[in-house]
Amino acid sequence: MERPAWAPQGIDISVPSVSRMYDFYLGGSHNFEVDREAARKAMEFLPGLPKIMQANRAFMRRAVRHAVDSGIDQFLDIGSGIPTFGNVHEVAQAADPGAKVAYVDHDPVAVAHSQAVLEGNDRAVIAAADLRRPKEILANPEITGLLDLDRPVALLLVAVLHFIEDADEPYAAVAELREALAPGSLIVLTHASYEGIPLPQEEATGTVGVYKNIRNPLIMRLREEIGRFFEGYEMVEPGLVSMPEWRPETPQSPEQEDPYAFSGFGGVGRKA
C-alpha cells in the first residue's frame, strides 16, 4: 500500500482508525481503503451513519457560535480528529478573529494533519494527548501556552466519550476537566446512544460489533448516563437533546429532517 505524503511515518496504515473513518463519513479525503472498508461494514448495519456525523458537525458549529456569542474566546477541543471543512477554529475565528483554539487528539494521523492545516495560524495549536489522562492535557505546554485556563474556556467533547469504556473511568476524567475550568466556562458534548436510532437495537448492535472488531469499542450510553458528564454545570436551554433539536438555525419540522439525525444526544453546560 502506497503511503500518501500526509500520512506520518510510524503509523500502521493497514489498521482502521476511528478518526479516518469519521473523515470518510463526512466526505473527507484523509482516509485509507482499510478505513473505508470498516466504515462501509458499519453502514451495513446503520446506513444513516454519515447523516449522524453531519448532524454532529452541525451541532458543533452552532455550539461554537453560541460560545462566542456568550463572550468566550478560548476553545479546548479534545478528541478533535482530522480537521475537515468547518472545524472549530474556522467557525470560532470567523465569529471572533481573536479566538484561540487548542485541539487535542491521540491519533498520530489527526495530529500530523492538524499541524499542516494550522500552519501559520498563531491562534490555534494541536497537542498529542489522551482524554483518559486529563492531568497531562491540563499541563501540556502547547495548550497552556495558548489558553489561559484562569479565564472561561469552551471545552468540546464531541463524538469522543462513546469511545471511552467505563473501565477507563470517563466520568472521572471529565470531572477533572470540569473542575479545572474557570467559572463561565462551557462544556459542549455529543454522545452516541441507541435512543433515537430509527432501527431496532438488535440491528444497530452490528455497528457496535464493527468498532469492537477494530479495537475501538463504541459505548452506547443512555441519555441519563450521558447527562452525568455535565454534573455541577447548568444546562443551557434546551438541555440534552437530539442534535437537530439543539438551537436549530432555521425552523424545521422533524418530518423534514433525516430520522438518523436524531440518533444520540448533544448538549451544552455552563459553569456558574
C-alpha positions as CSV (number, residue, x, y, z in Angstrom):
1,M,0.0,0.0,0.0
2,E,1.5,3.3,-1.0
3,R,1.8,5.8,1.8
4,P,0.5,9.3,0.9
5,A,2.6,12.3,1.8
6,W,0.2,13.4,4.6
7,A,0.4,10.2,6.5
8,P,3.1,10.3,9.2
9,Q,5.8,7.7,9.3
10,G,5.5,5.2,12.1
11,I,1.7,4.5,11.9
12,D,0.3,1.3,10.7
13,I,-1.9,2.2,7.7
14,S,-3.3,-1.3,7.4
15,V,-5.3,-0.8,10.7
16,P,-8.6,1.2,10.6
17,S,-8.6,4.5,12.5
18,V,-11.8,5.9,14.1
19,S,-10.6,9.5,13.1
20,R,-10.1,8.5,9.5
21,M,-13.5,6.6,9.4
22,Y,-15.1,9.8,10.7
23,D,-13.4,11.7,8.0
24,F,-14.8,9.3,5.4
25,Y,-18.3,9.6,6.8
26,L,-18.0,13.4,6.4
27,G,-16.8,13.1,2.8
28,G,-13.2,13.9,3.5
29,S,-10.1,12.6,1.7
30,H,-7.8,11.7,4.6
31,N,-8.6,8.0,4.9
32,F,-7.4,4.7,3.5
33,E,-9.2,1.8,1.9
34,V,-9.0,-0.1,5.2
35,D,-10.9,2.8,6.9
36,R,-13.5,2.9,4.1
37,E,-14.0,-0.8,4.3
38,A,-14.6,-0.7,8.1
39,A,-16.9,2.3,7.7
40,R,-18.9,0.5,4.9
41,K,-19.3,-2.5,7.2
42,A,-20.6,-0.3,10.0
43,M,-23.0,1.3,7.5
44,E,-24.4,-2.1,6.5
45,F,-26.0,-2.2,10.0
46,L,-26.5,1.6,10.4
47,P,-26.8,3.2,6.9
48,G,-27.5,6.6,8.4
49,L,-24.0,7.0,9.9
50,P,-23.0,9.8,7.6
51,K,-26.1,11.7,8.4
52,I,-25.5,11.2,12.1
53,M,-22.0,12.6,11.7
54,Q,-23.3,15.6,9.7
55,A,-25.8,16.4,12.4
56,N,-23.0,16.1,14.9
57,R,-20.8,18.5,13.0
58,A,-23.7,21.0,12.5
59,F,-24.4,20.9,16.3
60,M,-20.8,21.6,17.0
61,R,-20.8,24.7,14.7
62,R,-23.9,26.1,16.4
63,A,-22.5,25.4,19.9
64,V,-19.2,27.2,19.0
65,R,-21.1,30.2,17.7
66,H,-23.2,30.2,20.9
67,A,-20.0,30.2,23.0
68,V,-18.6,33.2,21.0
69,D,-21.9,35.0,21.5
70,S,-21.6,34.3,25.2
71,G,-18.2,36.0,25.3
72,I,-15.9,33.0,25.2
73,D,-12.9,33.3,23.0
74,Q,-10.9,30.2,24.1
75,F,-11.7,26.6,22.9
76,L,-10.3,23.3,24.0
77,D,-11.3,20.5,21.6
78,I,-10.4,17.1,22.9
79,G,-10.7,14.2,20.5
80,S,-10.7,16.7,17.7
81,G,-9.9,14.2,14.9
82,I,-8.8,15.2,11.4
83,P,-9.8,18.8,10.6
84,T,-12.4,18.9,7.9
85,F,-14.2,21.9,6.5
86,G,-16.0,23.9,9.1
87,N,-13.9,22.9,12.0
88,V,-13.8,24.7,15.4
89,H,-11.0,27.2,14.6
90,E,-12.7,28.2,11.3
91,V,-16.1,28.7,13.0
92,A,-14.7,30.4,16.1
93,Q,-12.3,32.7,14.3
94,A,-14.9,33.7,11.7
95,A,-17.1,34.9,14.5
96,D,-14.2,36.3,16.5
97,P,-10.8,36.7,14.8
98,G,-9.1,36.8,18.2
99,A,-10.5,33.4,19.3
100,K,-7.9,30.8,20.3
101,V,-8.3,27.1,19.7
102,A,-6.3,24.2,21.2
103,Y,-7.0,20.8,19.6
104,V,-6.1,17.5,21.4
105,D,-6.0,14.1,19.9
106,H,-4.1,10.8,20.4
107,D,-4.3,9.7,16.8
108,P,-0.9,10.5,15.1
109,V,-2.7,11.0,11.7
110,A,-5.1,13.5,13.2
111,V,-2.2,15.3,14.9
112,A,0.0,15.4,11.8
113,H,-2.7,16.6,9.5
114,S,-3.8,19.2,12.1
115,Q,-0.3,20.6,12.2
116,A,-0.4,21.0,8.4
117,V,-3.8,22.7,8.4
118,L,-2.9,25.0,11.3
119,E,0.5,26.1,9.9
120,G,0.7,29.9,10.0
121,N,-2.3,30.2,12.4
122,D,-0.8,31.6,15.6
123,R,-4.1,31.3,17.5
124,A,-4.6,27.5,17.0
125,V,-2.5,24.6,18.1
126,I,-2.7,20.8,18.2
127,A,-1.4,18.7,21.1
128,A,-0.9,14.9,21.2
129,A,-2.6,13.8,24.4
130,D,-5.3,11.4,25.6
131,L,-8.7,12.2,27.2
132,R,-8.1,9.4,29.6
133,R,-5.2,11.3,31.1
134,P,-6.6,14.7,31.8
135,K,-3.7,15.9,34.0
136,E,-1.4,15.6,31.0
137,I,-3.8,17.7,28.9
138,L,-4.1,20.4,31.5
139,A,-0.4,20.6,31.9
140,N,0.5,20.4,28.2
141,P,2.8,23.4,27.4
142,E,1.3,23.8,23.9
143,I,-2.2,24.2,25.5
144,T,-1.1,26.3,28.5
145,G,1.0,28.4,26.1
146,L,-2.1,29.4,24.1
147,L,-5.0,29.2,26.5
148,D,-5.4,31.0,29.8
149,L,-7.2,28.4,31.9
150,D,-7.9,31.0,34.6
151,R,-10.4,32.5,32.1
152,P,-13.6,30.9,30.7
153,V,-13.0,28.2,28.1
154,A,-15.4,26.2,25.9
155,L,-14.4,22.5,26.4
156,L,-15.5,20.4,23.4
157,L,-16.0,16.7,23.9
158,V,-17.7,16.0,20.6
159,A,-18.2,12.4,19.5
160,V,-15.3,11.2,21.7
161,L,-16.7,9.9,25.0
162,H,-18.5,7.0,23.4
163,F,-15.1,5.6,22.6
164,I,-14.1,5.6,26.3
165,E,-15.0,2.4,28.1
166,D,-16.3,2.6,31.7
167,A,-13.1,0.7,32.8
168,D,-11.1,3.8,31.7
169,E,-13.2,6.0,34.0
170,P,-14.6,8.6,31.6
171,Y,-16.7,10.3,34.3
172,A,-13.6,10.8,36.5
173,A,-11.7,12.2,33.5
174,V,-14.4,14.7,32.6
175,A,-14.9,15.7,36.2
176,E,-11.2,16.6,36.5
177,L,-11.5,18.7,33.4
178,R,-14.8,20.3,34.5
179,E,-13.3,21.3,37.9
180,A,-10.2,22.8,36.3
181,L,-12.2,25.2,34.2
182,A,-12.9,28.8,35.3
183,P,-16.4,30.0,36.1
184,G,-18.3,30.9,33.0
185,S,-16.8,28.0,31.1
186,L,-18.9,25.7,28.9
187,I,-18.9,22.0,28.1
188,V,-20.0,21.1,24.6
189,L,-20.7,17.4,24.3
190,T,-22.2,14.8,22.0
191,H,-22.6,11.1,22.5
192,A,-23.9,8.1,20.7
193,S,-26.9,6.2,22.1
194,Y,-29.4,3.6,21.0
195,E,-32.1,6.1,21.9
196,G,-33.3,7.9,18.8
197,I,-31.9,5.4,16.2
198,P,-34.7,4.5,13.8
199,L,-33.8,0.9,13.9
200,P,-34.4,-2.0,16.3
201,Q,-31.5,-2.1,18.8
202,E,-30.6,-5.6,17.7
203,E,-29.8,-4.3,14.2
204,A,-27.8,-1.3,15.4
205,T,-25.6,-3.5,17.6
206,G,-24.0,-4.7,14.4
207,T,-22.3,-1.4,14.1
208,V,-21.0,-1.6,17.7
209,G,-19.6,-5.0,16.7
210,V,-17.6,-3.5,13.8
211,Y,-16.0,-1.0,16.1
212,K,-15.2,-3.7,18.7
213,N,-13.5,-5.7,16.0
214,I,-11.2,-2.8,15.1
215,R,-10.4,-2.5,18.8
216,N,-12.2,0.8,19.3
217,P,-15.3,-0.2,21.3
218,L,-18.3,2.0,20.7
219,I,-20.1,2.5,24.0
220,M,-23.8,3.4,23.6
221,R,-25.0,5.1,26.8
222,L,-28.4,6.1,27.9
223,R,-29.5,9.7,28.0
224,E,-29.4,9.7,31.8
225,E,-25.8,8.3,31.7
226,I,-24.7,11.0,29.2
227,G,-26.3,13.7,31.4
228,R,-23.9,12.7,34.3
229,F,-21.0,14.2,32.3
230,F,-22.5,17.6,33.0
231,E,-22.7,17.3,36.8
232,G,-22.1,20.6,38.5
233,Y,-22.9,22.6,35.4
234,E,-26.1,24.3,34.5
235,M,-27.6,23.0,31.2
236,V,-28.0,25.6,28.5
237,E,-31.5,25.5,27.0
238,P,-32.9,23.3,25.5
239,G,-30.8,20.9,27.6
240,L,-29.6,17.5,26.5
241,V,-31.5,16.7,23.3
242,S,-31.1,15.1,19.9
243,M,-28.6,17.2,17.9
244,P,-31.0,18.8,15.4
245,E,-33.2,19.9,18.3
246,W,-30.4,22.0,19.9
247,R,-31.0,25.6,18.8
248,P,-31.7,25.0,15.1
249,E,-30.8,27.9,12.9
250,T,-33.9,27.7,10.9
251,P,-37.4,26.5,11.9
252,Q,-37.9,23.0,10.6
253,S,-40.4,20.3,11.4
254,P,-39.0,17.0,12.5
255,E,-40.5,15.4,9.4
256,Q,-38.1,17.4,7.2
257,E,-35.0,16.1,8.9
258,D,-33.5,12.7,8.1
259,P,-34.6,10.4,11.0
260,Y,-31.0,9.2,11.5
261,A,-30.0,12.8,12.5
262,F,-31.9,12.3,15.8
263,S,-29.7,9.4,16.9
264,G,-27.7,10.2,20.1
265,F,-27.6,13.4,22.1
266,G,-25.9,16.8,22.3
267,G,-25.9,19.5,24.9
268,V,-24.0,22.4,26.4
269,G,-23.5,23.0,30.1
270,R,-22.2,26.2,31.8
271,K,-20.1,26.5,35.0
272,A,-21.6,29.1,37.4
